[in-house]
Amino acid sequence: MDRATFACSTAFFRDYSSSSQGAFCLPGGHVDFIEKVESFTYSDFFRDYLIPNHPCIFSAKFTEDWGSRRNWVTWDGKPNFDHLLQKFGEAVVPVANCDVKEYNSNPKEQLPFKEYIKYWKEYIKNDYRSSRGCLYLKDWHLSRAFPEQDVYTTPVYFSSDWLNEYWDAVAVDDYRFVYMGPKGSWTPFHADVFRSYSWSANICGRKKWLLYPAGQEEYLKDHHGNLPFDVTAPSLQDRSVYPRYNQSQPPVEIVQEAGEIVFIPSGWHHQVYNLEDTISINHNWVNGCNVAIMWCFLQDELAAVQREIDEWKDPMDDWHLQCQLIMKSCTGIDYKEFYNFLKVIAENRISVLENGLDDEASAKNTPKAAISTLGMLHAVFDLKRTVKVLTSLSANEDFKKLDLTSLSPPPEALLHHLKAAIDTALL
């Protein structure tokens, strides 16, 4: 991060609240296309897309050196089933049925990868029809299962990735996925986990995206407050069911070609179709630009849980703890883990600012090496954003009702260390 971008980001987050971030609409629904690798810098992306929370598309030049682009695709641009079977045939993968709706999502099952590829070949042969329905391999943690494979390299623009930095550190989960599906497979209307950013690269095939800027989803809710499963369904025209639909803007529509990367802003709801047999790689990620949006989302989720079980508040001694447990089961995180998330992010940056990296650590693909590559000012920006959110978390009444004695260091001590590290770095 250069000094001009640091100054720009500091001014933006001083002047705008987290609730207003991402509410800006694109003029005419235009989405920028980034053509040239050599003339587009990290600071360009940070300033023009991350901070204002706007989508963009990266050309296929940004992925042309990936192993998956070379090896997973045949000469005519189709999935290379033989290669994929050779590398991953014995893996077990999550597969969704796009033709079935259960609890506002598609039901999933675990299948051997070789069985899924057999199904896919037969589905193509039968003119994209099957008695089993349209099956879509989704949310496969391939990188975690096969770390030795030469699949892709995360572009530098997406390298400030707090979600995967944290979950790699605790060795529990990650938010790096592979999707494989036939023509006609699709993902229903949704926003990404924790209202995170996402980037999605087509290894082969084409996708159509319908994007709604943050806040537009409020106009798409039915009279019970529920979002639609399919945002293109004719039932949305029924004002007795969807009373505010006519106030919504048309979606931003993107057709993503093979090799291209789409950047989806934080909190933007979307629906996605595979127009051809398609393989894609996707990351969900959070950083200093949208961590406040994540924190707002968690507060909204807890409030929803509290409303749901409000009648048990008086008779239940540990009601506040139960609310946290329910929230974690639904979203994947509670307030105490969110504190630990912020702590890991902060301590990694403090370590780099205070100690630097030795030559051996710099040569490795580690979070601290990535922090060092992005520069001191980026680490300071990250710490300043962490201070902002941690201050809000520490003052939150629901957080203060929890047993915080297990948190090490205590929130006030971590905040003091953070502020001291920022002051020292800016001397």
TORKOL-4160 file (C-alpha; in steps of 0.2 Angstrom, whole numbers, padded with zeros to 4 digits, m for minus):
427
<pt num="1" X="0000" Y="0000" Z="0000"/>
<pt num="2" X="0007" Y="0017" Z="m0005"/>
<pt num="3" X="0005" Y="0033" Z="0005"/>
<pt num="4" X="m0008" Y="0040" Z="m0006"/>
<pt num="5" X="m0019" Y="0025" Z="m0004"/>
<pt num="6" X="m0016" Y="0025" Z="0015"/>
<pt num="7" X="m0022" Y="0043" Z="0015"/>
<pt num="8" X="m0037" Y="0039" Z="0004"/>
<pt num="9" X="m0042" Y="0024" Z="0015"/>
<pt num="10" X="m0040" Y="0034" Z="0031"/>
<pt num="11" X="m0051" Y="0048" Z="0025"/>
<pt num="12" X="m0064" Y="0036" Z="0018"/>
<pt num="13" X="m0066" Y="0027" Z="0034"/>
<pt num="14" X="m0066" Y="0043" Z="0045"/>
<pt num="15" X="m0080" Y="0050" Z="0034"/>
<pt num="16" X="m0092" Y="0035" Z="0031"/>
<pt num="17" X="m0100" Y="0023" Z="0043"/>
<pt num="18" X="m0100" Y="0004" Z="0040"/>
<pt num="19" X="m0118" Y="0004" Z="0037"/>
<pt num="20" X="m0117" Y="0016" Z="0023"/>
<pt num="21" X="m0102" Y="0007" Z="0015"/>
<pt num="22" X="m0108" Y="m0003" Z="0000"/>
<pt num="23" X="m0124" Y="0006" Z="m0002"/>
<pt num="24" X="m0118" Y="0015" Z="m0017"/>
<pt num="25" X="m0125" Y="0011" Z="m0033"/>
<pt num="26" X="m0116" Y="0009" Z="m0050"/>
<pt num="27" X="m0120" Y="0021" Z="m0063"/>
<pt num="28" X="m0130" Y="0012" Z="m0076"/>
<pt num="29" X="m0126" Y="m0004" Z="m0069"/>
<pt num="30" X="m0108" Y="m0003" Z="m0077"/>
<pt num="31" X="m0095" Y="m0015" Z="m0071"/>
<pt num="32" X="m0077" Y="m0011" Z="m0075"/>
<pt num="33" X="m0067" Y="m0024" Z="m0085"/>
<pt num="34" X="m0048" Y="m0025" Z="m0080"/>
<pt num="35" X="m0038" Y="m0030" Z="m0095"/>
<pt num="36" X="m0020" Y="m0028" Z="m0092"/>
<pt num="37" X="m0010" Y="m0036" Z="m0078"/>
<pt num="38" X="0005" Y="m0025" Z="m0079"/>
<pt num="39" X="m0004" Y="m0009" Z="m0078"/>
<pt num="40" X="m0016" Y="m0013" Z="m0063"/>
<pt num="41" X="m0009" Y="m0012" Z="m0046"/>
<pt num="42" X="m0014" Y="m0018" Z="m0029"/>
<pt num="43" X="m0017" Y="0001" Z="m0024"/>
<pt num="44" X="m0028" Y="0003" Z="m0039"/>
<pt num="45" X="m0039" Y="m0011" Z="m0034"/>
<pt num="46" X="m0039" Y="m0006" Z="m0016"/>
<pt num="47" X="m0044" Y="0012" Z="m0020"/>
<pt num="48" X="m0056" Y="0009" Z="m0034"/>
<pt num="49" X="m0065" Y="m0007" Z="m0029"/>
<pt num="50" X="m0062" Y="m0012" Z="m0011"/>
<pt num="51" X="m0065" Y="0004" Z="m0002"/>
<pt num="52" X="m0080" Y="0009" Z="m0012"/>
<pt num="53" X="m0086" Y="m0009" Z="m0012"/>
<pt num="54" X="m0089" Y="m0010" Z="m0031"/>
<pt num="55" X="m0088" Y="m0026" Z="m0042"/>
<pt num="56" X="m0076" Y="m0028" Z="m0056"/>
<pt num="57" X="m0070" Y="m0041" Z="m0069"/>
<pt num="58" X="m0052" Y="m0046" Z="m0072"/>
<pt num="59" X="m0048" Y="m0053" Z="m0089"/>
<pt num="60" X="m0042" Y="m0070" Z="m0092"/>
<pt num="61" X="m0024" Y="m0064" Z="m0093"/>
<pt num="62" X="m0024" Y="m0064" Z="m0074"/>
<pt num="63" X="m0026" Y="m0083" Z="m0073"/>
<pt num="64" X="m0017" Y="m0089" Z="m0089"/>
<pt num="65" X="m0002" Y="m0096" Z="m0079"/>
<pt num="66" X="m0013" Y="m0106" Z="m0067"/>
<pt num="67" X="m0010" Y="m0125" Z="m0067"/>
<pt num="68" X="m0029" Y="m0128" Z="m0067"/>
<pt num="69" X="m0030" Y="m0117" Z="m0083"/>
<pt num="70" X="m0017" Y="m0128" Z="m0091"/>
<pt num="71" X="m0022" Y="m0145" Z="m0085"/>
<pt num="72" X="m0040" Y="m0146" Z="m0080"/>
<pt num="73" X="m0046" Y="m0140" Z="m0098"/>
<pt num="74" X="m0046" Y="m0149" Z="m0115"/>
<pt num="75" X="m0040" Y="m0140" Z="m0131"/>
<pt num="76" X="m0058" Y="m0135" Z="m0135"/>
<pt num="77" X="m0061" Y="m0127" Z="m0118"/>
<pt num="78" X="m0071" Y="m0141" Z="m0110"/>
<pt num="79" X="m0068" Y="m0149" Z="m0093"/>
<pt num="80" X="m0053" Y="m0162" Z="m0094"/>
<pt num="81" X="m0062" Y="m0176" Z="m0085"/>
<pt num="82" X="m0048" Y="m0189" Z="m0088"/>
<pt num="83" X="m0035" Y="m0177" Z="m0079"/>
<pt num="84" X="m0047" Y="m0173" Z="m0065"/>
<pt num="85" X="m0051" Y="m0192" Z="m0062"/>
<pt num="86" X="m0033" Y="m0196" Z="m0062"/>
<pt num="87" X="m0029" Y="m0183" Z="m0049"/>
<pt num="88" X="m0045" Y="m0183" Z="m0038"/>
<pt num="89" X="m0055" Y="m0198" Z="m0042"/>
<pt num="90" X="m0055" Y="m0206" Z="m0025"/>
<pt num="91" X="m0060" Y="m0190" Z="m0016"/>
<pt num="92" X="m0077" Y="m0188" Z="m0008"/>
<pt num="93" X="m0086" Y="m0171" Z="m0013"/>
<pt num="94" X="m0101" Y="m0161" Z="m0008"/>
<pt num="95" X="m0115" Y="m0161" Z="m0022"/>
<pt num="96" X="m0131" Y="m0151" Z="m0022"/>
<pt num="97" X="m0146" Y="m0155" Z="m0032"/>
<pt num="98" X="m0152" Y="m0139" Z="m0041"/>
<pt num="99" X="m0169" Y="m0146" Z="m0045"/>
<pt num="100" X="m0174" Y="m0148" Z="m0027"/>
<pt num="101" X="m0178" Y="m0135" Z="m0014"/>
<pt num="102" X="m0176" Y="m0139" Z="0005"/>
<pt num="103" X="m0177" Y="m0125" Z="0018"/>
<pt num="104" X="m0173" Y="m0112" Z="0005"/>
<pt num="105" X="m0158" Y="m0121" Z="m0002"/>
<pt num="106" X="m0153" Y="m0136" Z="m0012"/>
<pt num="107" X="m0150" Y="m0152" Z="m0002"/>
<pt num="108" X="m0132" Y="m0159" Z="m0003"/>
<pt num="109" X="m0125" Y="m0176" Z="m0002"/>
<pt num="110" X="m0107" Y="m0183" Z="m0002"/>
<pt num="111" X="m0102" Y="m0193" Z="m0017"/>
<pt num="112" X="m0086" Y="m0200" Z="m0023"/>
<pt num="113" X="m0078" Y="m0188" Z="m0036"/>
<pt num="114" X="m0077" Y="m0202" Z="m0049"/>
<pt num="115" X="m0096" Y="m0205" Z="m0047"/>
<pt num="116" X="m0100" Y="m0187" Z="m0049"/>
<pt num="117" X="m0089" Y="m0186" Z="m0065"/>
<pt num="118" X="m0098" Y="m0202" Z="m0072"/>
<pt num="119" X="m0115" Y="m0193" Z="m0069"/>
<pt num="120" X="m0109" Y="m0178" Z="m0077"/>
<pt num="121" X="m0103" Y="m0187" Z="m0093"/>
<pt num="122" X="m0120" Y="m0196" Z="m0094"/>
<pt num="123" X="m0129" Y="m0180" Z="m0091"/>
<pt num="124" X="m0120" Y="m0172" Z="m0106"/>
<pt num="125" X="m0123" Y="m0187" Z="m0117"/>
<pt num="126" X="m0142" Y="m0187" Z="m0112"/>
<pt num="127" X="m0144" Y="m0169" Z="m0118"/>
<pt num="128" X="m0142" Y="m0162" Z="m0100"/>
<pt num="129" X="m0156" Y="m0172" Z="m0093"/>
<pt num="130" X="m0156" Y="m0185" Z="m0079"/>
<pt num="131" X="m0168" Y="m0194" Z="m0067"/>
<pt num="132" X="m0156" Y="m0189" Z="m0053"/>
<pt num="133" X="m0159" Y="m0170" Z="m0057"/>
<pt num="134" X="m0146" Y="m0157" Z="m0060"/>
<pt num="135" X="m0131" Y="m0160" Z="m0048"/>
<pt num="136" X="m0119" Y="m0147" Z="m0044"/>
<pt num="137" X="m0102" Y="m0150" Z="m0035"/>
<pt num="138" X="m0101" Y="m0135" Z="m0023"/>
<pt num="139" X="m0090" Y="m0129" Z="m0009"/>
<pt num="140" X="m0077" Y="m0142" Z="m0011"/>
<pt num="141" X="m0061" Y="m0138" Z="0000"/>
<pt num="142" X="m0049" Y="m0145" Z="m0013"/>
<pt num="143" X="m0034" Y="m0134" Z="m0008"/>
<pt num="144" X="m0036" Y="m0140" Z="0009"/>
<pt num="145" X="m0037" Y="m0159" Z="0004"/>
<pt num="146" X="m0024" Y="m0158" Z="m0010"/>
<pt num="147" X="m0011" Y="m0144" Z="m0005"/>
<pt num="148" X="0002" Y="m0151" Z="m0015"/>
<pt num="149" X="m0007" Y="m0149" Z="m0032"/>
<pt num="150" X="m0003" Y="m0135" Z="m0043"/>
<pt num="151" X="m0020" Y="m0127" Z="m0045"/>
<pt num="152" X="m0019" Y="m0108" Z="m0044"/>
<pt num="153" X="m0010" Y="m0094" Z="m0035"/>
<pt num="154" X="m0021" Y="m0081" Z="m0026"/>
<pt num="155" X="m0019" Y="m0065" Z="m0035"/>
<pt num="156" X="m0011" Y="m0051" Z="m0025"/>
<pt num="157" X="m0027" Y="m0041" Z="m0025"/>
<pt num="158" X="m0035" Y="m0053" Z="m0014"/>
<pt num="159" X="m0021" Y="m0057" Z="m0003"/>
<pt num="160" X="m0026" Y="m0047" Z="0012"/>
<pt num="161" X="m0038" Y="m0061" Z="0017"/>
<pt num="162" X="m0042" Y="m0062" Z="0036"/>
<pt num="163" X="m0054" Y="m0076" Z="0035"/>
<pt num="164" X="m0042" Y="m0089" Z="0028"/>
<pt num="165" X="m0028" Y="m0081" Z="0038"/>
<pt num="166" X="m0037" Y="m0085" Z="0054"/>
<pt num="167" X="m0045" Y="m0102" Z="0050"/>
<pt num="168" X="m0028" Y="m0108" Z="0044"/>
<pt num="169" X="m0020" Y="m0103" Z="0060"/>
<pt num="170" X="m0033" Y="m0112" Z="0071"/>
<pt num="171" X="m0033" Y="m0127" Z="0058"/>
<pt num="172" X="m0052" Y="m0129" Z="0058"/>
<pt num="173" X="m0059" Y="m0123" Z="0042"/>
<pt num="174" X="m0056" Y="m0113" Z="0027"/>
<pt num="175" X="m0066" Y="m0102" Z="0014"/>
<pt num="176" X="m0057" Y="m0108" Z="m0002"/>
<pt num="177" X="m0068" Y="m0118" Z="m0014"/>
<pt num="178" X="m0070" Y="m0127" Z="m0030"/>
<pt num="179" X="m0086" Y="m0128" Z="m0040"/>
<pt num="180" X="m0090" Y="m0140" Z="m0054"/>
<pt num="181" X="m0106" Y="m0141" Z="m0063"/>
<pt num="182" X="m0115" Y="m0144" Z="m0080"/>
<pt num="183" X="m0124" Y="m0132" Z="m0090"/>
<pt num="184" X="m0140" Y="m0127" Z="m0081"/>
<pt num="185" X="m0133" Y="m0129" Z="m0064"/>
<pt num="186" X="m0136" Y="m0113" Z="m0053"/>
<pt num="187" X="m0134" Y="m0106" Z="m0035"/>
<pt num="188" X="m0150" Y="m0098" Z="m0028"/>
<pt num="189" X="m0151" Y="m0080" Z="m0021"/>
<pt num="190" X="m0139" Y="m0077" Z="m0007"/>
<pt num="191" X="m0126" Y="m0066" Z="0001"/>
<pt num="192" X="m0109" Y="m0073" Z="0006"/>
<pt num="193" X="m0104" Y="m0080" Z="0023"/>
<pt num="194" X="m0102" Y="m0066" Z="0036"/>
<pt num="195" X="m0106" Y="m0053" Z="0022"/>
<pt num="196" X="m0088" Y="m0056" Z="0015"/>
<pt num="197" X="m0081" Y="m0052" Z="m0001"/>
<pt num="198" X="m0079" Y="m0066" Z="m0014"/>
<pt num="199" X="m0069" Y="m0068" Z="m0029"/>
<pt num="200" X="m0073" Y="m0082" Z="m0042"/>
<pt num="201" X="m0062" Y="m0087" Z="m0056"/>
<pt num="202" X="m0069" Y="m0098" Z="m0071"/>
<pt num="203" X="m0056" Y="m0111" Z="m0075"/>
<pt num="204" X="m0068" Y="m0116" Z="m0090"/>
<pt num="205" X="m0086" Y="m0112" Z="m0095"/>
<pt num="206" X="m0096" Y="m0097" Z="m0093"/>
<pt num="207" X="m0107" Y="m0090" Z="m0079"/>
<pt num="208" X="m0121" Y="m0077" Z="m0078"/>
<pt num="209" X="m0122" Y="m0067" Z="m0062"/>
<pt num="210" X="m0136" Y="m0056" Z="m0056"/>
<pt num="211" X="m0130" Y="m0044" Z="m0043"/>
<pt num="212" X="m0139" Y="m0033" Z="m0031"/>
<pt num="213" X="m0130" Y="m0019" Z="m0022"/>
<pt num="214" X="m0130" Y="m0020" Z="m0003"/>
<pt num="215" X="m0147" Y="m0014" Z="0004"/>
<pt num="216" X="m0157" Y="m0018" Z="m0012"/>
<pt num="217" X="m0161" Y="m0035" Z="m0004"/>
<pt num="218" X="m0173" Y="m0026" Z="0008"/>
<pt num="219" X="m0185" Y="m0023" Z="m0007"/>
<pt num="220" X="m0185" Y="m0041" Z="m0012"/>
<pt num="221" X="m0192" Y="m0048" Z="0005"/>
<pt num="222" X="m0209" Y="m0055" Z="0006"/>
<pt num="223" X="m0222" Y="m0049" Z="0019"/>
<pt num="224" X="m0214" Y="m0061" Z="0032"/>
<pt num="225" X="m0197" Y="m0053" Z="0029"/>
<pt num="226" X="m0190" Y="m0068" Z="0020"/>
<pt num="227" X="m0179" Y="m0067" Z="0004"/>
<pt num="228" X="m0183" Y="m0076" Z="m0012"/>
<pt num="229" X="m0176" Y="m0093" Z="m0016"/>
<pt num="230" X="m0176" Y="m0088" Z="m0035"/>
<pt num="231" X="m0175" Y="m0069" Z="m0038"/>
<pt num="232" X="m0181" Y="m0072" Z="m0056"/>
<pt num="233" X="m0197" Y="m0081" Z="m0050"/>
<pt num="234" X="m0214" Y="m0073" Z="m0057"/>
<pt num="235" X="m0221" Y="m0074" Z="m0039"/>
<pt num="236" X="m0210" Y="m0058" Z="m0035"/>
<pt num="237" X="m0222" Y="m0048" Z="m0046"/>
<pt num="238" X="m0236" Y="m0052" Z="m0034"/>
<pt num="239" X="m0237" Y="m0036" Z="m0023"/>
<pt num="240" X="m0248" Y="m0045" Z="m0010"/>
<pt num="241" X="m0233" Y="m0057" Z="m0006"/>
<pt num="242" X="m0218" Y="m0045" Z="m0011"/>
<pt num="243" X="m0225" Y="m0028" Z="m0007"/>
<pt num="244" X="m0209" Y="m0018" Z="m0010"/>
<pt num="245" X="m0202" Y="m0027" Z="m0026"/>
<pt num="246" X="m0207" Y="m0013" Z="m0037"/>
<pt num="247" X="m0195" Y="m0002" Z="m0028"/>
<pt num="248" X="m0180" Y="m0013" Z="m0031"/>
<pt num="249" X="m0167" Y="m0009" Z="m0045"/>
<pt num="250" X="m0164" Y="m0021" Z="m0059"/>
<pt num="251" X="m0149" Y="m0032" Z="m0055"/>
<pt num="252" X="m0132" Y="m0029" Z="m0061"/>
<pt num="253" X="m0129" Y="m0043" Z="m0074"/>
<pt num="254" X="m0112" Y="m0050" Z="m0078"/>
<pt num="255" X="m0108" Y="m0064" Z="m0090"/>
<pt num="256" X="m0091" Y="m0071" Z="m0085"/>
<pt num="257" X="m0081" Y="m0080" Z="m0098"/>
<pt num="258" X="m0067" Y="m0093" Z="m0096"/>
<pt num="259" X="m0052" Y="m0087" Z="m0087"/>
<pt num="260" X="m0060" Y="m0072" Z="m0080"/>
<pt num="261" X="m0061" Y="m0067" Z="m0062"/>
<pt num="262" X="m0077" Y="m0058" Z="m0054"/>
<pt num="263" X="m0075" Y="m0048" Z="m0038"/>
<pt num="264" X="m0091" Y="m0048" Z="m0028"/>
<pt num="265" X="m0092" Y="m0034" Z="m0015"/>
<pt num="266" X="m0096" Y="m0036" Z="0003"/>
<pt num="267" X="m0115" Y="m0038" Z="0007"/>
<pt num="268" X="m0120" Y="m0039" Z="m0012"/>
<pt num="269" X="m0134" Y="m0053" Z="m0014"/>
<pt num="270" X="m0132" Y="m0063" Z="m0030"/>
<pt num="271" X="m0139" Y="m0077" Z="m0040"/>
<pt num="272" X="m0127" Y="m0087" Z="m0052"/>
<pt num="273" X="m0130" Y="m0098" Z="m0067"/>
<pt num="274" X="m0118" Y="m0109" Z="m0077"/>
<pt num="275" X="m0122" Y="m0106" Z="m0095"/>
<pt num="276" X="m0110" Y="m0120" Z="m0100"/>
<pt num="277" X="m0101" Y="m0135" Z="m0092"/>
<pt num="278" X="m0091" Y="m0124" Z="m0079"/>
<pt num="279" X="m0077" Y="m0126" Z="m0066"/>
<pt num="280" X="m0073" Y="m0112" Z="m0055"/>
<pt num="281" X="m0062" Y="m0107" Z="m0040"/>
<pt num="282" X="m0069" Y="m0096" Z="m0026"/>
<pt num="283" X="m0063" Y="m0088" Z="m0010"/>
<pt num="284" X="m0073" Y="m0079" Z="0003"/>
<pt num="285" X="m0063" Y="m0066" Z="0012"/>
<pt num="286" X="m0063" Y="m0052" Z="0024"/>
<pt num="287" X="m0051" Y="m0038" Z="0027"/>
<pt num="288" X="m0049" Y="m0021" Z="0035"/>
<pt num="289" X="m0061" Y="m0013" Z="0022"/>
<pt num="290" X="m0076" Y="m0024" Z="0027"/>
<pt num="291" X="m0073" Y="m0031" Z="0044"/>
<pt num="292" X="m0085" Y="m0018" Z="0051"/>
<pt num="293" X="m0098" Y="m0025" Z="0039"/>
<pt num="294" X="m0095" Y="m0042" Z="0046"/>
<pt num="295" X="m0097" Y="m0035" Z="0064"/>
<pt num="296" X="m0113" Y="m0027" Z="0059"/>
<pt num="297" X="m0119" Y="m0044" Z="0052"/>
<pt num="298" X="m0115" Y="m0053" Z="0068"/>
<pt num="299" X="m0124" Y="m0041" Z="0078"/>
<pt num="300" X="m0139" Y="m0043" Z="0067"/>
<pt num="301" X="m0138" Y="m0062" Z="0068"/>
<pt num="302" X="m0137" Y="m0061" Z="0087"/>
<pt num="303" X="m0152" Y="m0050" Z="0088"/>
<pt num="304" X="m0162" Y="m0061" Z="0077"/>
<pt num="305" X="m0158" Y="m0076" Z="0088"/>
<pt num="306" X="m0163" Y="m0066" Z="0104"/>
<pt num="307" X="m0180" Y="m0062" Z="0096"/>
<pt num="308" X="m0183" Y="m0080" Z="0092"/>
<pt num="309" X="m0180" Y="m0086" Z="0109"/>
<pt num="310" X="m0185" Y="m0071" Z="0119"/>
<pt num="311" X="m0199" Y="m0080" Z="0128"/>
<pt num="312" X="m0186" Y="m0090" Z="0137"/>
<pt num="313" X="m0175" Y="m0075" Z="0143"/>
<pt num="314" X="m0182" Y="m0075" Z="0161"/>
<pt num="315" X="m0183" Y="m0094" Z="0165"/>
<pt num="316" X="m0166" Y="m0098" Z="0157"/>
<pt num="317" X="m0151" Y="m0093" Z="0168"/>
<pt num="318" X="m0139" Y="m0094" Z="0154"/>
<pt num="319" X="m0150" Y="m0087" Z="0140"/>
<pt num="320" X="m0136" Y="m0075" Z="0134"/>
<pt num="321" X="m0124" Y="m0090" Z="0132"/>
<pt num="322" X="m0137" Y="m0100" Z="0123"/>
<pt num="323" X="m0140" Y="m0086" Z="0111"/>
<pt num="324" X="m0122" Y="m0086" Z="0107"/>
<pt num="325" X="m0122" Y="m0105" Z="0104"/>
<pt num="326" X="m0137" Y="m0104" Z="0093"/>
<pt num="327" X="m0129" Y="m0090" Z="0083"/>
<pt num="328" X="m0113" Y="m0100" Z="0081"/>
<pt num="329" X="m0122" Y="m0115" Z="0075"/>
<pt num="330" X="m0131" Y="m0104" Z="0062"/>
<pt num="331" X="m0116" Y="m0093" Z="0056"/>
<pt num="332" X="m0101" Y="m0102" Z="0061"/>
<pt num="333" X="m0094" Y="m0090" Z="0074"/>
<pt num="334" X="m0099" Y="m0081" Z="0090"/>
<pt num="335" X="m0093" Y="m0066" Z="0099"/>
<pt num="336" X="m0079" Y="m0074" Z="0109"/>
<pt num="337" X="m0072" Y="m0082" Z="0093"/>
<pt num="338" X="m0074" Y="m0065" Z="0084"/>
<pt num="339" X="m0063" Y="m0058" Z="0097"/>
<pt num="340" X="m0050" Y="m0071" Z="0094"/>
<pt num="341" X="m0051" Y="m0068" Z="0076"/>
<pt num="342" X="m0047" Y="m0050" Z="0078"/>
<pt num="343" X="m0033" Y="m0055" Z="0090"/>
<pt num="344" X="m0025" Y="m0066" Z="0078"/>
<pt num="345" X="m0026" Y="m0053" Z="0064"/>
<pt num="346" X="m0019" Y="m0040" Z="0075"/>
<pt num="347" X="m0005" Y="m0050" Z="0083"/>
<pt num="348" X="0002" Y="m0055" Z="0066"/>
<pt num="349" X="0003" Y="m0037" Z="0060"/>
<pt num="350" X="0011" Y="m0031" Z="0077"/>
<pt num="351" X="0024" Y="m0045" Z="0075"/>
<pt num="352" X="0029" Y="m0039" Z="0057"/>
<pt num="353" X="0029" Y="m0021" Z="0063"/>
<pt num="354" X="0039" Y="m0024" Z="0078"/>
<pt num="355" X="0051" Y="m0038" Z="0073"/>
<pt num="356" X="0051" Y="m0039" Z="0054"/>
<pt num="357" X="0054" Y="m0055" Z="0044"/>
<pt num="358" X="0070" Y="m0065" Z="0043"/>
<pt num="359" X="0075" Y="m0071" Z="0026"/>
<pt num="360" X="0069" Y="m0089" Z="0029"/>
<pt num="361" X="0051" Y="m0082" Z="0034"/>
<pt num="362" X="0051" Y="m0070" Z="0020"/>
<pt num="363" X="0053" Y="m0084" Z="0007"/>
<pt num="364" X="0039" Y="m0094" Z="0014"/>
<pt num="365" X="0020" Y="m0093" Z="0009"/>
<pt num="366" X="0014" Y="m0088" Z="0026"/>
<pt num="367" X="0002" Y="m0074" Z="0032"/>
<pt num="368" X="0016" Y="m0064" Z="0039"/>
<pt num="369" X="0026" Y="m0065" Z="0023"/>
<pt num="370" X="0010" Y="m0059" Z="0014"/>
<pt num="371" X="0008" Y="m0044" Z="0027"/>
<pt num="372" X="0026" Y="m0039" Z="0024"/>
<pt num="373" X="0023" Y="m0040" Z="0005"/>
<pt num="374" X="0009" Y="m0028" Z="0006"/>
<pt num="375" X="0019" Y="m0016" Z="0016"/>
<pt num="376" X="0020" Y="m0007" Z="0033"/>
<pt num="377" X="0006" Y="0006" Z="0029"/>
<pt num="378" X="m0006" Y="m0009" Z="0025"/>
<pt num="379" X="m0002" Y="m0017" Z="0042"/>
<pt num="380" X="m0005" Y="0000" Z="0050"/>
<pt num="381" X="m0022" Y="0002" Z="0041"/>
<pt num="382" X="m0027" Y="m0016" Z="0046"/>
<pt num="383" X="m0023" Y="m0012" Z="0065"/>
<pt num="384" X="m0032" Y="0004" Z="0064"/>
<pt num="385" X="m0048" Y="m0005" Z="0057"/>
<pt num="386" X="m0045" Y="m0018" Z="0070"/>
<pt num="387" X="m0045" Y="m0005" Z="0084"/>
<pt num="388" X="m0061" Y="0002" Z="0077"/>
<pt num="389" X="m0071" Y="m0014" Z="0078"/>
<pt num="390" X="m0063" Y="m0021" Z="0094"/>
<pt num="391" X="m0068" Y="m0005" Z="0103"/>
<pt num="392" X="m0086" Y="m0007" Z="0097"/>
<pt num="393" X="m0085" Y="m0026" Z="0102"/>
<pt num="394" X="m0078" Y="m0022" Z="0119"/>
<pt num="395" X="m0092" Y="m0009" Z="0123"/>
<pt num="396" X="m0106" Y="m0021" Z="0117"/>
<pt num="397" X="m0118" Y="m0026" Z="0131"/>
<pt num="398" X="m0120" Y="m0043" Z="0124"/>
<pt num="399" X="m0101" Y="m0046" Z="0124"/>
<pt num="400" X="m0099" Y="m0039" Z="0141"/>
<pt num="401" X="m0112" Y="m0052" Z="0148"/>
<pt num="402" X="m0101" Y="m0066" Z="0143"/>
<pt num="403" X="m0087" Y="m0074" Z="0154"/>
<pt num="404" X="m0072" Y="m0065" Z="0146"/>
<pt num="405" X="m0059" Y="m0072" Z="0159"/>
<pt num="406" X="m0054" Y="m0085" Z="0146"/>
<pt num="407" X="m0049" Y="m0072" Z="0133"/>
<pt num="408" X="m0030" Y="m0069" Z="0133"/>
<pt num="409" X="m0025" Y="m0055" Z="0132"/>
<pt num="410" X="m0040" Y="m0046" Z="0139"/>
<pt num="411" X="m0048" Y="m0035" Z="0127"/>
<pt num="412" X="m0042" Y="m0019" Z="0135"/>
<pt num="413" X="m0024" Y="m0025" Z="0135"/>
<pt num="414" X="m0025" Y="m0030" Z="0117"/>
<pt num="415" X="m0032" Y="m0013" Z="0113"/>
<pt num="416" X="m0018" Y="m0004" Z="0122"/>
<pt num="417" X="m0005" Y="m0014" Z="0113"/>
<pt num="418" X="m0013" Y="m0011" Z="0096"/>
<pt num="419" X="m0014" Y="0008" Z="0099"/>
<pt num="420" X="0004" Y="0008" Z="0105"/>
<pt num="421" X="0010" Y="m0002" Z="0089"/>
<pt num="422" X="0001" Y="0010" Z="0078"/>
<pt num="423" X="0009" Y="0025" Z="0086"/>
<pt num="424" X="0026" Y="0018" Z="0085"/>
<pt num="425" X="0024" Y="0013" Z="0067"/>
<pt num="426" X="0019" Y="0031" Z="0062"/>
<pt num="427" X="0033" Y="0040" Z="0071"/>
